[in-house]
Amino acid sequence: MARLGLLLLVGWFAYSAISLVSVRYQQRLLYVDLGRAQAVENELGIDWRYLQLERAKLTTNARIQQVTTQKLNMQIPHIGQIIYIKDSELVNNLASPAAQQSNQ
């Protein structure tokens, strides 16, 4: 009986040792994965900040003015070319197409 108890005790210690080694190995693997994920997170953060700077650069008034004059050949209109529309005329013109469609 003592031999059986001793054998079970040695078996339990061996199992515990193997389990401990296995858990430590899995812990190391997870730690390495965590380090890789943090590195990817840092790279994505850098890319995000770069894209925000690019967006800010592309949406400045000076950049929009440059694109409109160079690529679209647009120019700022002269004072004589500007047409002013009263709010009342705008409301009447917007309402009349809707009324015309409902009559048809």
C-alpha positions in Angstrom: 0.0 0.0 0.0 2.9 2.4 0.8 4.4 1.7 -2.6 1.1 2.6 -4.3 0.8 5.8 -2.3 4.4 6.7 -3.1 3.9 5.9 -6.8 0.8 8.1 -6.9 2.6 10.9 -5.1 5.5 10.7 -7.6 3.0 10.5 -10.5 1.2 13.6 -9.2 4.5 15.5 -8.8 5.5 14.6 -12.4 2.1 15.7 -13.7 2.4 18.9 -11.8 5.9 19.6 -13.1 4.8 18.9 -16.7 1.7 21.1 -16.3 3.9 23.9 -14.9 6.3 23.8 -17.8 3.4 23.7 -20.2 1.7 26.7 -18.6 4.9 28.7 -18.5 5.5 27.9 -22.2 2.0 29.1 -23.1 2.6 32.2 -21.0 5.7 33.0 -22.9 3.9 32.6 -26.2 1.1 34.9 -25.1 3.6 37.4 -23.9 5.4 37.4 -27.3 2.0 37.8 -29.1 1.2 40.7 -26.8 4.4 42.4 -27.7 3.7 41.9 -31.4 0.2 43.3 -31.0 1.5 46.3 -29.2 4.1 46.9 -32.0 1.3 46.7 -34.6 -0.8 49.1 -32.5 2.1 51.6 -32.4 2.6 51.4 -36.2 -1.1 51.9 -36.8 -1.2 54.9 -34.4 1.7 56.4 -36.3 -0.1 55.8 -39.6 -3.3 57.3 -38.2 -1.5 60.5 -37.1 0.2 60.7 -40.5 -3.2 60.4 -42.3 -4.7 63.1 -40.1 -1.8 65.4 -41.0 -2.3 64.6 -44.7 -6.0 65.3 -44.4 -5.4 68.6 -42.6 -2.9 69.6 -45.3 -5.2 68.7 -48.2 -8.2 70.5 -46.8 -6.6 73.9 -46.1 -8.1 76.9 -47.9 -4.8 77.5 -49.7 -4.7 73.9 -51.1 -8.3 74.1 -52.2 -7.7 77.4 -53.9 -4.6 76.0 -55.6 -6.4 73.0 -56.9 -9.4 75.0 -58.2 -7.2 77.4 -60.1 -4.7 74.9 -61.5 -6.8 71.8 -62.2 -10.3 73.1 -62.7 -9.4 76.5 -64.2 -11.7 78.2 -61.7 -11.2 81.8 -60.7 -12.6 84.1 -58.1 -15.5 86.1 -59.8 -15.3 89.8 -60.2 -17.8 92.0 -58.4 -19.8 92.4 -61.6 -20.1 88.7 -62.1 -21.8 88.0 -58.7 -25.5 87.5 -58.7 -27.4 88.0 -55.5 -30.6 86.0 -54.9 -33.1 87.1 -52.2 -34.3 84.5 -49.7 -37.9 85.0 -50.8 -37.1 84.2 -54.5 -35.1 81.1 -53.4 -38.1 79.8 -51.4 -40.5 80.5 -54.2 -38.3 78.7 -56.8 -37.8 75.7 -54.6 -41.5 75.4 -53.9 -42.7 75.7 -57.5 -41.0 72.6 -58.9 -42.6 70.5 -56.2 -46.0 72.0 -57.0 -45.5 71.3 -60.7 -44.6 67.7 -60.1 -47.7 67.1 -57.9 -49.9 68.6 -60.7 -48.6 66.2 -63.3 
